[in-house]
């Protein structure tokens, strides 16, 4: 899971941030992560950088992640960092939802997804 950037490596018990999820928001000065998208348009002044335990980024993730929980996260992406229940709901959404051409994390881990010949060749 280190590939998603929110986990850390087990290098020692006394190393800061070495044992799991440490930040509810992307650190530093992240960009706005806004890309042109007619279905999920960016709201002026909002940034769609990584937030939550599985940090979702980009307007095209914030929009659909908010839909099943009844929130307009395009208008208020900061809600993901400020409300723990919302934070974990978006993490579960990301974990369970396939995003073409990618399968869901859940389907990969549980073995439900089977790579095609093209997938295997690309590896």
C-alpha positions as CSV (number, residue, x, y, z in Angstrom):
1,X,0.0,0.0,0.0
2,X,3.0,2.4,0.1
3,X,2.1,3.2,-3.5
4,X,-0.8,5.4,-2.5
5,X,1.5,7.6,-0.5
6,X,-0.3,7.7,2.9
7,X,1.4,4.7,4.4
8,X,4.9,4.7,5.7
9,X,7.7,2.1,6.0
10,X,8.6,0.2,9.1
11,X,12.1,1.5,9.6
12,X,12.2,1.7,13.3
13,X,9.9,2.4,16.3
14,X,11.3,5.8,17.1
15,X,11.3,7.3,13.6
16,X,8.7,10.0,13.2
17,X,5.8,9.0,11.0
18,X,7.2,5.5,10.5
19,X,4.2,3.4,11.6
20,X,1.1,4.1,9.6
21,X,-1.3,6.9,8.6
22,X,0.0,10.2,9.8
23,X,-1.6,13.0,7.9
24,X,-5.2,13.9,7.1
25,X,-4.1,16.2,4.3
26,X,-1.4,16.3,1.7
27,X,1.7,18.1,3.1
28,X,3.6,21.0,1.6
29,X,2.0,23.4,-0.8
30,X,0.0,21.1,-3.1
31,X,-1.3,22.3,-6.4
32,X,-5.1,22.6,-7.0
33,X,-5.3,19.2,-8.8
34,X,-7.9,20.6,-11.1
35,X,-8.3,19.2,-14.6
36,X,-10.9,20.2,-17.2
37,X,-13.9,17.9,-16.8
38,X,-17.5,18.8,-17.8
39,X,-19.0,16.3,-15.5
40,X,-17.0,17.3,-12.4
41,X,-16.0,21.0,-13.0
42,X,-13.7,22.7,-10.6
43,X,-15.0,25.4,-8.3
44,X,-13.0,28.6,-8.5
45,X,-10.7,28.9,-5.5
46,X,-11.0,25.3,-4.4
47,X,-8.1,22.8,-4.3
48,X,-8.6,19.1,-4.8
49,X,-5.3,17.9,-3.2
50,X,-5.0,14.7,-1.2
51,X,-7.2,14.4,1.9
52,X,-8.4,11.5,4.1
53,X,-6.8,8.2,5.1
54,X,-6.6,7.1,1.5
55,X,-6.0,10.6,0.1
56,X,-8.3,11.3,-2.8
57,X,-7.1,13.9,-5.2
58,X,-8.4,15.7,-8.3
59,X,-11.9,17.1,-9.0
60,X,-12.8,13.9,-10.9
61,X,-12.5,12.0,-7.6
62,X,-14.0,14.5,-5.2
63,X,-17.2,14.9,-7.4
64,X,-18.1,11.2,-7.6
65,X,-16.9,10.4,-4.1
66,X,-19.4,12.9,-2.7
67,X,-22.4,11.6,-4.6
68,X,-23.1,8.4,-2.7
69,X,-22.8,10.2,0.7
70,X,-25.0,13.1,-0.4
71,X,-22.3,15.8,-0.3
72,X,-21.1,18.2,-2.9
73,X,-17.4,17.7,-2.3
74,X,-16.5,19.9,-5.4
75,X,-17.9,22.9,-3.5
76,X,-16.3,21.8,-0.2
77,X,-13.4,19.5,-0.6
78,X,-12.1,20.5,2.8
79,X,-14.9,18.5,4.3
80,X,-12.9,15.4,3.7
81,X,-10.2,16.5,6.1
82,X,-12.4,18.2,8.6
83,X,-15.0,15.5,9.3
84,X,-13.7,12.0,10.2
85,X,-16.8,10.1,9.1
86,X,-16.7,11.8,5.7
87,X,-13.0,11.1,5.5
88,X,-13.5,7.4,5.9
89,X,-16.5,7.3,3.6
90,X,-14.4,8.7,0.8
91,X,-11.7,6.2,1.6
92,X,-14.2,3.4,1.4
93,X,-15.5,4.8,-1.9
94,X,-12.0,4.9,-3.3
95,X,-11.3,1.4,-2.1
96,X,-14.5,-0.1,-3.5
97,X,-15.0,1.8,-6.7
98,X,-13.4,0.9,-10.0
99,X,-12.2,3.8,-12.2
100,X,-11.8,2.8,-15.8
101,X,-9.5,1.4,-16.9
102,X,-8.5,0.5,-13.3
103,X,-10.3,-2.1,-11.2
104,X,-11.2,-1.3,-7.6
105,X,-8.5,-1.9,-5.0
106,X,-11.0,-4.3,-3.3
107,X,-11.4,-6.4,-6.4
108,X,-7.7,-6.7,-6.8
109,X,-7.0,-7.7,-3.2
110,X,-9.9,-10.2,-3.0
111,X,-9.0,-11.8,-6.3
112,X,-12.3,-10.8,-8.0
113,X,-10.5,-9.0,-10.7
114,X,-8.5,-11.0,-13.1
115,X,-5.9,-9.3,-15.3
116,X,-6.4,-9.6,-19.1
117,X,-3.5,-10.7,-21.3
118,X,-2.9,-7.0,-22.1
119,X,-2.8,-6.2,-18.4
120,X,-0.2,-8.9,-17.8
121,X,1.8,-7.9,-20.8
122,X,2.0,-4.3,-19.6
123,X,3.4,-5.5,-16.3
